[in-house]
Amino acid sequence: MAKQFNDTNFKEEVLGSKTPVLVDFYADWCGPCKMMGPIIEELATEYEGKATIGKLNVDESVSTAQAYKVMSIPTMILFKDGQAVDKAVGAITKAELTEKINKAL
């Protein structure tokens, strides 16, 4: 199951992670975000123990979304060793996300 990130746990859960972390910046009202939801859940299961896959609601965690200049959603940012190393904006395929995650492993 995908982790839920927010302004409170982001530093510890994402920036402090020993494994790569893919964060899906989304909102409940966003159509393309809803399309990405099942893909994010599948990836969370497939990469369990190797990478962390999670979601951050931009309406509830505004300061984190602003800090990473998230202007459009969905935006997926891949973090490794506390740094943003890759980014995708808009709905993309599972294969494209898998490729990004595998590069960071």
N, C-alpha and C positions, 0 to 999 in steps of 0.2 A: 504494500500500500504506500502511496506517495506521502511523504512527510508534509506537514503544514508549517510553513515558515511565516514569521511576522516580524515587526519592528523589534520586539523583545528578544526573540531567540535567534535572530539572523546572524549576529556576530559569532555566537558560540557554535550554532549548528552548521552554518555555511562557511564562514571565514575561518573557523577553528577546526574544520574537518580534516581528518587525515586522508580521506579519499576524495576523489573529484565529486562535485555536487552540481547537478543540473537544476536550476530554479526556473519554473514556469511562472512568469508574472502574468496574472490573469484577473478577470472580473466576472462575477456571476452573470451579468447581463450581456456579455460579449459572445456573439455567435461563433466566430472562429475559435475562441477559447474553449467553448463547449466541444467543438470538434477535436481539439487536442487532448481533452480530458482522458479518454480511453487509452490513447497512446502513452500519455504520461504514466498512467496506472500500470500498463503492460511493462514499460521500461523499469518502473520501480521494482516490480517483481523479478524481472530478468537480471537486473544488476544488483540485487540484494547482496550485501557483503563486499561488493567490488566498488560501487559508487552509490551516492545518495541522490535520489530523484524526488523533487518536491515542488510545491506550489506556494506562491505568495499572492494574496489578494491585494491588488493595488488600491482598492477603495478603503481597505482596513489598515494597510501599512504604507501610508503615503510617503513617509520620510525615506524609507528604504528604496521605494520605486524612484523617488526624485534623486536620491544619491547615485543611482545607476542610470540616470537619464532615460528612464523608460517613458517614451512618448506615445508609443502604439502598443496595443496588445493583440494577441499574445506576443510576448517577448521571452525567449528562452536564453538565459545566460549560464554558461558553464564556468564554474570556479574550480581552480586547482591551487592548493597551497595558499588559500586566502586571496587569490587574485582572479579577476575575470579574464578568462583565456579565449573564450569564443562566445558568439552571440548570433541569434537568429530572430528575425522579426516577422511576424505573420505565421499563419498555419503552414507547417512543413511536414514532410513525410517522416514516418518512423525510421526509414532507412537513413535519411539525412541526419536525424538526431543520433541514431546508433553510431554512425560514422564519427560524429563529433565527440561522443562519449568515449569511444574506443581510442581515439587519438590522445585523450587525456589520461588513459589508464597506464 
